[in-house]
Amino acid sequence: MSRFTQSLSRKKPIAAILTEAASGEGDVVIPSLKRTLGPWHLTMLGIGVVIGAGLFSLTGKVAADNAGSAVVFSYVISGLACAFAGLCYAEFASSVPVAGSAYSYSYATMGELLAWIIGWDLVMEYAIGAGTVAVSWSAYFVKFCHQLHLDYPVQFALSPFDSEVLANGDTIHGVANLPAAAIVVLMSLLLMRGTKESAWFNAVMVALKLIIVLLVIGLGWAYMNPSNHSPMIPPRISEVLANGRTIYHFGWQGVLTGAGLIFFAYIGFDAVSTAAQEAKNPQRDLPIGILGSLFICTILYILFSWVITGLAHYSEFHGVVDKLAPVATALSHMPKQFHWLQQLIVPAILAGFSSVIMVLLMGQSRVFITMSQDGLLPKLFSDIHPTRHTPWKSNALFAVVVGSAVALLPGNSFGEMCSVGTLLAFVLVCIGVIVLRRTNPDLPRAFRCPLVPLVPILGALSCLTMMAFLPSDTWWRLFIWMAIGLIIFFTYSRKHSKLR
């Protein structure tokens, strides 16, 4: 094996990973992240990012464009695949409790090149996940303004690539999505202030979201129209786009495509693992946060999507704003005595979305910290504020980059890109558990994934299956992003790696 090939497959010893996580960057004493999070905070972090990222944003889009009322089956399939991956994440988090999440797991099991690929993929996953929810936040912000009888100009809530047809037939072309950019900047500023403050803000927002979700399920169940679920899986149809490409909707292909598109909604438990170095007892608390939030959110996803598509026919989620804000559309079918719920749901979702964006941006900066400490990224990304104990420089950079992206890029592209990135991360984590069991069988594991290698294999296969049904342009965006990452790796990261 050549020295070049060896340099790509070199692995970071788990002992070194754990030592650096406990003491800072190798032998250099630096301000460290503060351990302030217990199992309750970690579970709330998971619920905070999961409830909202898919439930309130892409349910309408997937129902209208892919699965119809069978979007509930898309959530079931995604939840099952996510359960397999979640068990693998829980084992890794209990045995290698570091902030790098899947990046650090891959570095210890599959080598530096694959670790870089998954780390670069995680950056895309969290950034685009935050962008997806920020765009939906903007759509609900427009509805909130209408509730207050304020005429917010729609062109300043859409990117230059988006347009909206108003009720009077006029078409509004977007200029810049300013509300989406504003919420990204505000949540970044909160993260820069401190982890404990961010966690308490998230906990309050989660409580508010759970109350609203349970109210919608409990009250909306009695007013569903059974005809909206008939047929449960609409017939398969095809559509020829302007560029000559044929796309298919509905049928089981639409259900599987929808499952892949909304899979990004489950990255909440992934974000929990990035808080390892801020957990009081990570070996015990991380599996609780990961699996607890995943179980609660999957049940709520299934029930909520069933009620939403029962209240409103999937064909009603047709416009850009309606696709991204389906809950308000569905609740308009409830009787007038529940007008108070219709008025409350929008501000509650706005508050809940804010916590989703905050947790995703937090996960992104924590992955960058670990990659920077390994030398694969400049030291800028691992600079910790001496008193706030936050990666304030990374937070500021992401506020500018993600804020600019959501203001200027088309809103419907974010969720698709995030889905393929999430699925790729889960595939590598599932494979990594099998590798770690063989290479480090005696490593202490506070939680052990059951039925290895069956569960990891099922997790990897289910994720790969959903990746296969994603639109081709999603794959092209992934290839372009990965090509950029490989250029950075071979021109900078490989030369500056501390394992060199």
DRENTORLO-565036 format. One record per residue (C-alpha): residue number from 1; residue in three letters; x, y, z. Coordinates in steps of 0.05 Angstrom, whole numbers, plus 5000, padded with zeros to 4 digits. Layout:
BEGIN
resi,resn,px,py,pz
NUM,ALA,X,Y,Z $
...
END
This chain:
BEGIN
resi,resn,px,py,pz
1,MET,5000,5000,5000 $
2,SER,5029,5068,4980 $
3,ARG,5040,5124,5029 $
4,PHE,4986,5164,4993 $
5,THR,4935,5109,5002 $
6,GLN,4956,5099,5074 $
7,SER,4946,5174,5087 $
8,LEU,4873,5169,5063 $
9,SER,4857,5109,5107 $
10,ARG,4893,5130,5170 $
11,LYS,4847,5124,5231 $
12,LYS,4846,5165,5294 $
13,PRO,4853,5122,5357 $
14,ILE,4790,5123,5400 $
15,ALA,4833,5135,5462 $
16,ALA,4860,5199,5430 $
17,ILE,4790,5222,5411 $
18,LEU,4765,5213,5482 $
19,THR,4826,5246,5513 $
20,GLU,4820,5307,5468 $
21,ALA,4745,5313,5482 $
22,ALA,4760,5314,5557 $
23,SER,4819,5361,5558 $
24,GLY,4816,5405,5496 $
25,GLU,4856,5404,5432 $
26,GLY,4911,5352,5444 $
27,ASP,4965,5381,5490 $
28,VAL,4942,5453,5480 $
29,VAL,4899,5482,5535 $
30,ILE,4840,5520,5505 $
31,PRO,4774,5543,5532 $
32,SER,4728,5483,5530 $
33,LEU,4653,5473,5519 $
34,LYS,4616,5474,5585 $
35,ARG,4580,5410,5609 $
36,THR,4511,5436,5628 $
37,LEU,4462,5388,5594 $
38,GLY,4427,5329,5627 $
39,PRO,4382,5275,5596 $
40,TRP,4321,5319,5599 $
41,HIS,4356,5376,5563 $
42,LEU,4383,5328,5510 $
43,THR,4315,5297,5498 $
44,MET,4285,5367,5491 $
45,LEU,4340,5384,5442 $
46,GLY,4321,5324,5400 $
47,ILE,4246,5339,5403 $
48,GLY,4261,5413,5391 $
49,VAL,4293,5400,5324 $
50,VAL,4250,5341,5301 $
51,ILE,4182,5372,5315 $
52,GLY,4179,5425,5262 $
53,ALA,4232,5406,5212 $
54,GLY,4184,5359,5176 $
55,LEU,4119,5361,5213 $
56,PHE,4106,5435,5200 $
57,SER,4146,5446,5135 $
58,LEU,4147,5389,5084 $
59,THR,4084,5351,5102 $
60,GLY,4044,5394,5054 $
61,LYS,4096,5393,4999 $
62,VAL,4104,5317,5000 $
63,ALA,4029,5307,5003 $
64,ALA,4017,5353,4944 $
65,ASP,4075,5332,4900 $
66,ASN,4091,5259,4917 $
67,ALA,4049,5216,4964 $
68,GLY,3981,5248,4970 $
69,SER,3944,5229,5033 $
70,ALA,3992,5169,5038 $
71,VAL,4044,5217,5066 $
72,VAL,4029,5182,5132 $
73,PHE,4060,5119,5102 $
74,SER,4121,5160,5082 $
75,TYR,4129,5179,5155 $
76,VAL,4122,5106,5177 $
77,ILE,4176,5083,5129 $
78,SER,4223,5139,5148 $
79,GLY,4210,5126,5222 $
80,LEU,4227,5052,5214 $
81,ALA,4291,5066,5177 $
82,CYS,4307,5120,5228 $
83,ALA,4297,5071,5286 $
84,PHE,4352,5026,5258 $
85,ALA,4399,5085,5249 $
86,GLY,4380,5113,5317 $
87,LEU,4401,5048,5352 $
88,CYS,4469,5052,5317 $
89,TYR,4477,5125,5336 $
90,ALA,4461,5109,5408 $
91,GLU,4516,5057,5412 $
92,PHE,4567,5103,5381 $
93,ALA,4546,5162,5425 $
94,SER,4554,5119,5488 $
95,SER,4622,5092,5468 $
96,VAL,4652,5153,5432 $
97,PRO,4617,5213,5464 $
98,VAL,4647,5271,5425 $
99,ALA,4618,5331,5390 $
100,GLY,4637,5308,5320 $
101,SER,4579,5259,5315 $
102,ALA,4584,5215,5253 $
103,TYR,4648,5249,5232 $
104,SER,4685,5226,5294 $
105,TYR,4654,5157,5290 $
106,SER,4678,5149,5218 $
107,TYR,4748,5176,5235 $
108,ALA,4755,5120,5287 $
109,THR,4729,5064,5243 $
110,MET,4737,5079,5169 $
111,GLY,4794,5128,5161 $
112,GLU,4808,5201,5148 $
113,LEU,4780,5207,5077 $
114,LEU,4713,5177,5094 $
115,ALA,4712,5218,5159 $
116,TRP,4722,5282,5118 $
117,ILE,4667,5262,5069 $
118,ILE,4618,5250,5125 $
119,GLY,4639,5313,5162 $
120,TRP,4630,5354,5099 $
121,ASP,4564,5320,5089 $
122,LEU,4542,5337,5160 $
123,VAL,4558,5410,5147 $
124,MET,4510,5408,5087 $
125,GLU,4459,5369,5127 $
126,TYR,4454,5418,5184 $
127,ALA,4461,5482,5143 $
128,ILE,4408,5461,5093 $
129,GLY,4364,5433,5148 $
130,ALA,4366,5501,5182 $
131,GLY,4353,5534,5114 $
132,THR,4292,5490,5101 $
133,VAL,4260,5508,5167 $
134,ALA,4279,5582,5160 $
135,VAL,4242,5584,5093 $
136,SER,4181,5552,5126 $
137,TRP,4187,5602,5183 $
138,SER,4183,5657,5132 $
139,ALA,4119,5628,5102 $
140,TYR,4086,5625,5170 $
141,PHE,4111,5695,5185 $
142,VAL,4071,5720,5125 $
143,LYS,4009,5685,5151 $
144,PHE,4021,5715,5220 $
145,CYS,4024,5784,5190 $
146,HIS,3957,5772,5156 $
147,GLN,3928,5752,5223 $
148,LEU,3950,5819,5251 $
149,HIS,3920,5853,5189 $
150,LEU,3989,5874,5166 $
151,ASP,4004,5872,5092 $
152,TYR,4075,5845,5090 $
153,PRO,4100,5847,5018 $
154,VAL,4104,5775,4993 $
155,GLN,4161,5791,4946 $
156,PHE,4205,5801,5007 $
157,ALA,4187,5732,5034 $
158,LEU,4208,5695,4971 $
159,SER,4276,5683,4938 $
160,PRO,4289,5713,4869 $
161,PHE,4277,5642,4841 $
162,ASP,4207,5635,4872 $
163,SER,4140,5664,4854 $
164,GLU,4071,5662,4884 $
165,VAL,4002,5666,4851 $
166,LEU,3955,5709,4894 $
167,ALA,3881,5697,4903 $
168,ASN,3865,5751,4851 $
169,GLY,3907,5715,4799 $
170,ASP,3967,5762,4802 $
171,THR,4037,5731,4803 $
172,ILE,4087,5758,4852 $
173,HIS,4161,5746,4837 $
174,GLY,4208,5743,4896 $
175,VAL,4263,5793,4912 $
176,ALA,4295,5764,4975 $
177,ASN,4270,5722,5033 $
178,LEU,4286,5772,5089 $
179,PRO,4247,5739,5146 $
180,ALA,4284,5673,5135 $
181,ALA,4351,5709,5138 $
182,ALA,4331,5748,5200 $
183,ILE,4312,5687,5241 $
184,VAL,4378,5652,5223 $
185,VAL,4417,5712,5248 $
186,LEU,4376,5718,5312 $
187,MET,4385,5644,5330 $
188,SER,4460,5649,5316 $
189,LEU,4465,5708,5364 $
190,LEU,4429,5667,5417 $
191,LEU,4479,5609,5407 $
192,MET,4536,5658,5414 $
193,ARG,4509,5681,5481 $
194,GLY,4514,5612,5515 $
195,THR,4494,5538,5513 $
196,LYS,4454,5538,5577 $
197,GLU,4413,5599,5555 $
198,SER,4401,5566,5487 $
199,ALA,4379,5501,5521 $
200,TRP,4328,5535,5565 $
201,PHE,4300,5575,5506 $
202,ASN,4294,5509,5468 $
203,ALA,4258,5475,5527 $
204,VAL,4205,5530,5531 $
205,MET,4194,5527,5455 $
206,VAL,4188,5451,5457 $
207,ALA,4135,5454,5511 $
208,LEU,4096,5504,5470 $
209,LYS,4101,5461,5407 $
210,LEU,4080,5397,5442 $
211,ILE,4018,5431,5470 $
212,ILE,3998,5455,5401 $
213,VAL,4012,5388,5367 $
214,LEU,3970,5351,5419 $
215,LEU,3913,5402,5413 $
216,VAL,3912,5395,5337 $
217,ILE,3912,5319,5340 $
218,GLY,3860,5316,5395 $
219,LEU,3812,5368,5368 $
220,GLY,3824,5357,5294 $
221,TRP,3811,5282,5297 $
222,ALA,3736,5293,5305 $
223,TYR,3731,5337,5243 $
224,MET,3769,5297,5192 $
225,ASN,3734,5283,5126 $
226,PRO,3741,5208,5110 $
227,SER,3737,5223,5035 $
228,ASN,3804,5259,5040 $
229,HIS,3836,5192,5055 $
230,SER,3802,5156,4997 $
231,PRO,3839,5129,4960 $
232,MET,3893,5126,5012 $
233,ILE,3946,5119,4959 $
234,PRO,3927,5160,4897 $
235,PRO,3940,5127,4829 $
236,ARG,4008,5136,4798 $
237,ILE,4012,5193,4747 $
238,SER,4068,5222,4705 $
239,GLU,4085,5293,4687 $
240,VAL,4132,5319,4633 $
241,LEU,4171,5380,4654 $
242,ALA,4191,5438,4610 $
243,ASN,4262,5409,4604 $
244,GLY,4233,5343,4577 $
245,ARG,4245,5303,4641 $
246,THR,4188,5259,4664 $
247,ILE,4172,5256,4738 $
248,TYR,4122,5211,4774 $
249,HIS,4074,5226,4830 $
250,PHE,4033,5184,4878 $
251,GLY,4029,5108,4880 $
252,TRP,4080,5070,4921 $
253,GLN,4136,5104,4883 $
254,GLY,4110,5171,4907 $
255,VAL,4106,5144,4978 $
256,LEU,4179,5121,4976 $
257,THR,4201,5186,4944 $
258,GLY,4163,5224,4998 $
259,ALA,4197,5181,5052 $
260,GLY,4265,5201,5025 $
261,LEU,4247,5275,5021 $
262,ILE,4220,5281,5091 $
263,PHE,4274,5238,5122 $
264,PHE,4313,5301,5139 $
265,ALA,4260,5315,5192 $
266,TYR,4291,5261,5236 $
267,ILE,4360,5292,5242 $
268,GLY,4341,5315,5311 $
269,PHE,4372,5254,5345 $
270,ASP,4434,5265,5302 $
271,ALA,4439,5336,5329 $
272,VAL,4434,5308,5400 $
273,SER,4499,5270,5389 $
274,THR,4536,5334,5371 $
275,ALA,4523,5360,5443 $
276,ALA,4565,5303,5473 $
277,GLN,4619,5350,5501 $
278,GLU,4565,5392,5534 $
279,ALA,4530,5333,5567 $
280,LYS,4540,5320,5641 $
281,ASN,4543,5244,5634 $
282,PRO,4546,5231,5558 $
283,GLN,4553,5155,5562 $
284,ARG,4487,5149,5598 $
285,ASP,4450,5212,5576 $
286,LEU,4462,5212,5500 $
287,PRO,4426,5145,5486 $
288,ILE,4367,5170,5528 $
289,GLY,4364,5235,5489 $
290,ILE,4372,5202,5421 $
291,LEU,4323,5144,5428 $
292,GLY,4274,5181,5473 $
293,SER,4265,5240,5425 $
294,LEU,4262,5194,5365 $
295,PHE,4207,5151,5395 $
296,ILE,4164,5210,5417 $
297,CYS,4171,5247,5352 $
298,THR,4157,5187,5307 $
299,ILE,4090,5175,5341 $
300,LEU,4071,5248,5336 $
301,TYR,4091,5251,5263 $
302,ILE,4046,5193,5244 $
303,LEU,3985,5219,5282 $
304,PHE,3995,5292,5260 $
305,SER,4003,5277,5186 $
306,TRP,3940,5233,5188 $
307,VAL,3899,5290,5219 $
308,ILE,3926,5344,5172 $
309,THR,3910,5305,5109 $
310,GLY,3843,5286,5138 $
311,LEU,3824,5358,5150 $
312,ALA,3846,5383,5082 $
313,HIS,3853,5346,5016 $
314,TYR,3925,5339,4994 $
315,SER,3909,5379,4930 $
316,GLU,3898,5441,4972 $
317,PHE,3972,5445,4989 $
318,HIS,3989,5473,4920 $
319,GLY,4021,5543,4927 $
320,VAL,4091,5556,4953 $
321,VAL,4065,5585,5018 $
322,ASP,4012,5531,5027 $
323,LYS,4062,5475,5015 $
324,LEU,4109,5503,5067 $
325,ALA,4054,5522,5116 $
326,PRO,4004,5465,5110 $
327,VAL,3979,5467,5182 $
328,ALA,3945,5534,5176 $
329,THR,3911,5510,5112 $
330,ALA,3886,5447,5145 $
331,LEU,3859,5482,5207 $
332,SER,3817,5529,5164 $
333,HIS,3770,5469,5156 $
334,MET,3754,5465,5230 $
335,PRO,3690,5498,5258 $
336,LYS,3689,5571,5278 $
337,GLN,3689,5555,5353 $
338,PHE,3761,5533,5343 $
339,HIS,3781,5599,5312 $
340,TRP,3825,5611,5373 $
341,LEU,3867,5550,5355 $
342,GLN,3875,5575,5284 $
343,GLN,3899,5641,5311 $
344,LEU,3946,5609,5361 $
345,ILE,3978,5557,5316 $
346,VAL,4017,5605,5272 $
347,PRO,4054,5643,5328 $
348,ALA,4066,5577,5363 $
349,ILE,4097,5547,5301 $
350,LEU,4140,5608,5292 $
351,ALA,4167,5600,5362 $
352,GLY,4177,5525,5352 $
353,PHE,4213,5534,5286 $
354,SER,4261,5581,5319 $
355,SER,4285,5526,5365 $
356,VAL,4293,5479,5305 $
357,ILE,4338,5528,5270 $
358,MET,4378,5541,5333 $
359,VAL,4393,5467,5347 $
360,LEU,4413,5453,5275 $
361,LEU,4460,5513,5274 $
362,MET,4489,5488,5341 $
363,GLY,4502,5419,5311 $
364,GLN,4536,5449,5251 $
365,SER,4585,5490,5293 $
366,ARG,4601,5430,5338 $
367,VAL,4621,5387,5279 $
368,PHE,4665,5443,5253 $
369,ILE,4699,5448,5322 $
370,THR,4720,5375,5319 $
371,MET,4743,5378,5247 $
372,SER,4783,5441,5262 $
373,GLN,4816,5409,5324 $
374,ASP,4838,5351,5279 $
375,GLY,4871,5401,5232 $
376,LEU,4824,5388,5174 $
377,LEU,4796,5458,5178 $
378,PRO,4829,5524,5199 $
379,LYS,4835,5539,5274 $
380,LEU,4783,5594,5267 $
381,PHE,4728,5543,5272 $
382,SER,4751,5515,5339 $
383,ASP,4761,5582,5374 $
384,ILE,4719,5582,5438 $
385,HIS,4698,5646,5472 $
386,PRO,4736,5651,5539 $
387,THR,4675,5670,5581 $
388,ARG,4615,5648,5540 $
389,HIS,4645,5579,5523 $
390,THR,4614,5581,5454 $
391,PRO,4645,5575,5384 $
392,TRP,4626,5647,5370 $
393,LYS,4667,5655,5307 $
394,SER,4635,5594,5274 $
395,ASN,4566,5618,5295 $
396,ALA,4579,5686,5264 $
397,LEU,4604,5656,5199 $
398,PHE,4545,5609,5192 $
399,ALA,4497,5666,5207 $
400,VAL,4524,5702,5146 $
401,VAL,4529,5641,5100 $
402,VAL,4463,5607,5117 $
403,GLY,4426,5674,5123 $
404,SER,4449,5694,5053 $
405,ALA,4430,5626,5025 $
406,VAL,4359,5626,5051 $
407,ALA,4349,5698,5027 $
408,LEU,4371,5684,4956 $
409,LEU,4363,5610,4938 $
410,PRO,4298,5574,4919 $
411,GLY,4261,5548,4980 $
412,ASN,4240,5480,4954 $
413,SER,4312,5457,4941 $
414,PHE,4334,5458,5013 $
415,GLY,4294,5398,5039 $
416,GLU,4314,5353,4982 $
417,MET,4389,5366,4991 $
418,CYS,4384,5357,5066 $
419,SER,4349,5290,5057 $
420,VAL,4404,5259,5015 $
421,GLY,4457,5285,5062 $
422,THR,4422,5256,5123 $
423,LEU,4413,5189,5090 $
424,LEU,4486,5185,5071 $
425,ALA,4507,5201,5142 $
426,PHE,4462,5146,5170 $
427,VAL,4489,5094,5121 $
428,LEU,4560,5106,5144 $
429,VAL,4541,5105,5218 $
430,CYS,4506,5038,5209 $
431,ILE,4567,5009,5174 $
432,GLY,4613,5040,5227 $
433,VAL,4578,5002,5283 $
434,ILE,4594,4936,5249 $
435,VAL,4667,4957,5238 $
436,LEU,4675,4981,5310 $
437,ARG,4647,4916,5338 $
438,ARG,4701,4878,5300 $
439,THR,4760,4925,5311 $
440,ASN,4745,4945,5383 $
441,PRO,4703,4890,5414 $
442,ASP,4724,4907,5485 $
443,LEU,4709,4981,5481 $
444,PRO,4663,5001,5539 $
445,ARG,4592,5012,5513 $
446,ALA,4539,5040,5559 $
447,PHE,4488,5022,5505 $
448,ARG,4493,4965,5455 $
449,CYS,4454,4963,5390 $
450,PRO,4414,4898,5389 $
451,LEU,4420,4844,5336 $
452,VAL,4486,4867,5305 $
453,PRO,4499,4861,5246 $
454,LEU,4425,4852,5227 $
455,VAL,4399,4920,5252 $
456,PRO,4457,4961,5222 $
457,ILE,4449,4924,5156 $
458,LEU,4374,4938,5154 $
459,GLY,4388,5010,5172 $
460,ALA,4439,5019,5116 $
461,LEU,4395,4983,5064 $
462,SER,4332,5022,5082 $
463,CYS,4370,5089,5077 $
464,LEU,4401,5068,5010 $
465,THR,4332,5049,4984 $
466,MET,4304,5117,5000 $
467,MET,4365,5151,4969 $
468,ALA,4351,5114,4904 $
469,PHE,4281,5145,4900 $
470,LEU,4304,5217,4909 $
471,PRO,4301,5263,4848 $
472,SER,4363,5263,4803 $
473,ASP,4376,5337,4812 $
474,THR,4384,5323,4887 $
475,TRP,4440,5275,4870 $
476,TRP,4474,5326,4825 $
477,ARG,4474,5377,4881 $
478,LEU,4504,5326,4928 $
479,PHE,4559,5309,4877 $
480,ILE,4576,5382,4867 $
481,TRP,4579,5394,4942 $
482,MET,4623,5332,4952 $
483,ALA,4669,5353,4895 $
484,ILE,4680,5420,4929 $
485,GLY,4695,5383,4994 $
486,LEU,4745,5337,4961 $
487,ILE,4782,5396,4931 $
488,ILE,4788,5427,5000 $
489,PHE,4810,5360,5029 $
490,PHE,4867,5347,4980 $
491,THR,4891,5420,4977 $
492,TYR,4887,5436,5051 $
493,SER,4860,5384,5100 $
494,ARG,4905,5325,5083 $
495,LYS,4967,5369,5090 $
496,HIS,4946,5399,5156 $
497,SER,4918,5336,5189 $
498,LYS,4947,5324,5258 $
499,LEU,4952,5250,5242 $
500,ARG,5000,5264,5185 $
END
